[in-house]
């Protein structure tokens, strides 16, 4: 009886954390894409200055 309760608790807690991990991964991906875009923007400015 006690084991089934602990298993049920673990399932509910992991379900509650999954959206938080998804949000964290989304913001990590967004910040990485933004940093890459800034680097590409700086490179394009250097290339346009050569013209």
Secondary structure, DSSP 8 states (H G I E B T S, - for coil): -HHHHHHHHHHHHHHHHHHHHHHHHHHHHHHHHHHHHHHHHHHHHHHHHH-
